[in-house]
């Protein structure tokens, strides 16, 4: 009986208590987005970490909409339109959607030149081949006022005259900058 008692005591002393039930870690709170914002800088680098020394993931342009995810020490963690996530300096971001682009009342928006009537090349299989480059001065009405042959590697002055005639017959829509139509120089490159 003593032996049995000693064996029971030894077994009880050597056995380990069952491990405690693991405590479940609190479920992470879902990331509450801070809302939309837009870029105020001309171009803004989106970085891997909230540091100006961190590698650049992408660059976004002025007016681009970002989704703000988190704020940390003057930096926002953002989601860009393509779905990528990174960090941007809060100095160059404004909350909300970008303001609508408005010109002055009655003012056309800025635009590049366009052809109203494009040059009509004349074709011929005979003769020399090469490239003629002509600079054409275009006024605010879109008319070509003068031309100058910049280069002619065909060696044929008649082909340069044809290229000048073609671009003089063209009609442009002048570009607009700050509500004002602008004259410009158009470079016409004509292959023969």
C-alpha positions as CSV (number, residue, x, y, z in Angstrom):
1,X,0.0,0.0,0.0
2,X,2.9,2.3,0.7
3,X,4.2,1.5,-2.7
4,X,0.9,2.3,-4.3
5,X,0.7,5.6,-2.4
6,X,4.3,6.5,-3.4
7,X,3.5,5.7,-7.0
8,X,0.4,7.8,-7.0
9,X,2.2,10.7,-5.4
10,X,5.1,10.4,-7.8
11,X,2.7,10.3,-10.8
12,X,0.8,13.3,-9.5
13,X,4.0,15.2,-8.8
14,X,5.5,14.5,-12.2
15,X,2.4,15.2,-14.3
16,X,2.0,18.7,-15.6
17,X,-1.2,20.6,-15.5
18,X,-3.1,20.9,-18.8
19,X,-2.0,24.0,-20.7
20,X,-4.2,27.0,-20.3
21,X,-6.7,27.6,-23.1
22,X,-5.1,30.1,-25.5
23,X,-6.7,33.5,-25.3
24,X,-7.9,34.6,-28.7
25,X,-6.2,37.8,-29.9
26,X,-8.7,40.6,-30.4
27,X,-9.9,40.7,-34.0
28,X,-8.3,43.6,-35.8
29,X,-10.6,46.4,-36.3
30,X,-11.5,46.9,-39.9
31,X,-9.5,49.8,-41.4
32,X,-11.8,52.8,-41.4
33,X,-11.0,54.9,-44.4
34,X,-10.6,58.6,-43.8
35,X,-12.3,59.5,-47.1
36,X,-11.4,60.9,-50.5
37,X,-8.8,63.5,-51.2
38,X,-7.1,65.0,-54.2
39,X,-3.5,65.9,-55.1
40,X,-2.6,69.6,-55.0
41,X,1.0,69.3,-56.2
42,X,1.9,69.2,-59.9
43,X,3.2,65.6,-59.4
44,X,3.3,63.7,-56.1
45,X,5.4,60.6,-55.3
46,X,3.6,57.7,-53.7
47,X,6.2,55.9,-51.5
48,X,6.5,52.5,-49.8
49,X,6.9,54.0,-46.3
50,X,6.1,57.4,-44.7
51,X,9.5,58.9,-45.4
52,X,10.9,61.1,-48.2
53,X,13.8,58.6,-48.3
54,X,11.5,55.6,-49.0
55,X,11.4,54.1,-52.5
56,X,8.8,55.6,-54.9
57,X,6.1,53.2,-56.0
58,X,4.3,55.6,-58.5
59,X,3.7,59.2,-59.2
60,X,0.2,60.8,-59.3
61,X,-0.7,64.1,-61.0
62,X,-2.5,67.2,-59.8
63,X,-6.2,66.6,-59.3
64,X,-5.9,62.9,-59.0
65,X,-8.3,61.4,-56.5
66,X,-6.8,59.3,-53.6
67,X,-8.6,57.3,-50.9
68,X,-7.1,58.2,-47.5
69,X,-6.6,55.1,-45.3
70,X,-4.5,56.4,-42.4
71,X,-2.6,59.4,-41.1
72,X,0.8,59.2,-39.4
73,X,3.2,62.0,-38.6
74,X,2.4,64.3,-41.5
75,X,1.9,61.4,-44.0
76,X,-1.2,59.7,-45.4
77,X,-1.4,56.1,-46.4
78,X,-3.5,56.2,-49.6
79,X,-5.0,54.0,-52.2
80,X,-4.5,55.3,-55.8
81,X,-6.9,54.8,-58.7
82,X,-5.1,51.7,-59.9
83,X,-5.6,50.1,-56.5
84,X,-2.0,50.4,-55.3
85,X,-1.4,51.5,-51.7
86,X,1.4,53.7,-50.5
87,X,2.3,56.9,-48.5
88,X,2.2,60.5,-49.5
89,X,3.1,63.7,-47.7
90,X,0.0,65.4,-46.3
91,X,1.3,68.8,-47.4
92,X,0.3,68.1,-51.0
93,X,-3.1,66.6,-50.5
94,X,-6.5,68.2,-49.8
95,X,-9.5,66.5,-48.4
96,X,-12.5,66.0,-50.7
97,X,-12.9,65.8,-54.4
98,X,-10.9,68.3,-56.6
99,X,-12.8,71.5,-57.4
100,X,-14.4,71.5,-60.9
101,X,-12.3,73.1,-63.6
102,X,-13.9,76.4,-64.6
103,X,-12.7,78.9,-67.2
104,X,-13.6,82.5,-67.1
105,X,-17.1,83.2,-68.1
106,X,-17.3,82.9,-71.9
107,X,-13.7,81.8,-72.1
108,X,-12.8,78.7,-74.1
109,X,-10.7,76.1,-72.2
110,X,-7.0,75.8,-73.0
111,X,-6.4,73.6,-76.0
112,X,-3.7,72.6,-78.5
113,X,-3.8,73.3,-82.2
114,X,-5.9,71.2,-84.5
115,X,-6.4,70.9,-88.2
116,X,-9.5,72.4,-89.7
117,X,-8.3,71.3,-93.1
118,X,-5.2,69.1,-93.1
119,X,-2.5,69.2,-95.8
120,X,-3.4,67.1,-98.9
121,X,-0.2,65.5,-100.2
122,X,0.2,65.0,-103.9
123,X,1.7,61.6,-104.9
124,X,4.0,60.7,-107.7
125,X,6.1,57.5,-108.1
126,X,8.6,59.3,-110.4
127,X,11.4,61.5,-109.2
128,X,13.6,61.7,-106.2
129,X,12.9,60.4,-102.8
130,X,13.6,61.8,-99.3
131,X,12.3,64.2,-96.7
132,X,11.4,67.9,-96.9
133,X,10.9,69.7,-93.6
134,X,9.0,73.0,-93.7
135,X,8.3,75.5,-90.8
136,X,4.9,77.2,-91.2
137,X,4.0,80.3,-89.3
138,X,0.3,80.1,-88.4
139,X,-1.7,83.2,-87.2
140,X,-4.5,83.3,-84.6
141,X,-7.1,82.7,-87.3
142,X,-5.4,79.4,-88.2
143,X,-4.1,80.6,-91.6
144,X,-0.5,79.9,-92.7
145,X,1.1,83.3,-93.2
146,X,4.6,82.2,-94.2
147,X,6.8,79.1,-94.8
148,X,10.4,78.3,-94.7
149,X,12.2,75.1,-95.9
150,X,14.2,73.9,-93.0
151,X,15.7,70.9,-94.7
152,X,15.5,69.1,-98.0
153,X,17.4,65.9,-98.5
154,X,15.7,65.1,-101.8
155,X,18.0,67.5,-103.6
156,X,15.1,68.7,-105.7
157,X,13.8,72.3,-105.1
158,X,10.6,71.5,-106.9
159,X,9.7,68.9,-104.2
160,X,10.4,71.6,-101.5
161,X,8.0,73.9,-103.3
162,X,5.3,71.2,-103.4
163,X,5.7,70.7,-99.6
164,X,5.3,74.4,-99.0
165,X,2.3,74.6,-101.3
166,X,0.6,71.7,-99.4
167,X,1.1,73.2,-95.9
168,X,0.0,76.7,-97.2
169,X,-3.3,75.1,-98.2
170,X,-3.9,73.7,-94.7
171,X,-6.2,75.5,-92.2
172,X,-5.7,75.2,-88.5
173,X,-7.6,75.9,-85.3
174,X,-5.2,78.0,-83.2
175,X,-4.3,76.8,-79.7
176,X,-5.8,78.7,-76.7
177,X,-3.9,79.6,-73.6
178,X,-5.4,81.6,-70.8
179,X,-8.5,82.5,-72.9
180,X,-6.3,83.8,-75.8
181,X,-5.8,82.3,-79.2
182,X,-2.1,82.0,-79.9
183,X,-0.1,82.1,-83.2
184,X,2.4,79.3,-83.5
185,X,5.0,77.6,-85.8
186,X,4.0,74.2,-87.2
187,X,6.7,71.9,-88.5
188,X,5.6,70.0,-91.6
189,X,7.6,66.8,-92.4
190,X,6.8,65.5,-95.9
191,X,8.3,62.3,-97.3
192,X,8.7,61.9,-101.0
